[in-house]
Amino acid sequence: MSQAPIGAFDSGVGGLSVVLAIRQLLPGEDLVYLADSAHCPYGDKPLEEIRELAFKAAEFLLERGSKLIVVACNTASAAALADLRSRYPVPFVGMVPAVKPATLSTASRRVGVLATRATIQAELFADLLSQFAEGVEVYPQACPGLVELVEAGRTDLAHSEQLLRRYVEPLLEKGIDRLVLGCTHYPFLRASIESIVGPAVSVIDSGAAIARQVQRVLESRGALSNRGAVGVLRLHTSGDRELFKRTVRALLDGRETFYELADS
C-alpha cells in the first residue's frame, strides 16, 4: 500500500499546480495524474455533469492503484467531494479556496477571490464565507477565459494581461490586500497576477496546504512511501495528447523533470 501512487485529477492541466506542491513536500511518492482535457473547463458545466465526470476520473485513478485521490479542482471538489468519499473506498482530499488564511491575515478587511462561476455559486463557498469571513468583505470574481489561457500554455503577461486586468482591477478598486486564487489553473498565472496587483496585495493559493493534508492522511494510515529515490509522476489526458504534451512542457519546464507522459 505504501508504494502505491497518489492519484490526482482536474479538468485539465491546472491541478498540476497542486501536484508540484505535493512533489515538493513528498518527493518519494509516485503520482498518477489525469487531466480531463476532453471536458475542460468544468466551471461552466451543470453540477450533476461535473459529478459524473469526477466519478469517471476517480475510477480511472483507482484502476491504476491509487491509495489516495486528490480532487485537484475547486469546481469538482465543490460539486462532488462528499459523493466521492461516500462512493469509493480510498481517502479523497479536495480543494477549497484559501478564504480562511486570507481573512485571518487581511489588514484592510477586504479580500478578493478569483474563481470559476461554479465554485463561487457552490454551497461549499457560501459555507466558507459564513465560517471565516465575519467582519471581512469578500469579493468573488468569476474569471471566464483564464482556464483556457493556461490550457494553451499562455501564462506570460503578454498573453494574459488584458484578461487579468479585467478581473483584478475592480478588486483593487475595492481596496483588497489579499487575493485568493480559487482555481488550480490560476497559480500558473501567479507571476502575471502579482505584476498587476503589486507588492501591497498578497496572492494566496491552496497548493501547499493541500500537500500537507495529503501527508497527514497518509501518515495516519501508515501509507507514506519509504522510497529513498524521487518518485515518478505519470501524466494522462482524456483529450488531445499532442496539445497536452506541449502545454505540460510549457508549464513544467524548469519546475519538474521526473514525469512521464503516459498513453491513456
Secondary structure by P-SEA (a helix, b strand, c coil): cccbbbbbbcccccaaaaaaaaaaacccbbbbbbccccccccccccaaaaaaaaaaaaaaaaaacccbbbcccaaaaaccaaaaaacccbbbbbbccaaaaaaacccccbbbbbccccccccaaaaaaaacccccbbbbbbbbcaaaaaaaaccccccccaaaaaaccaaaaaacccbbbccccccccaaaaaaaaacccbbbbbcaaaaaaaaaaaaaaaccccccccbbbbbbbbcccaaaaaaaaaaaacccccccccccc
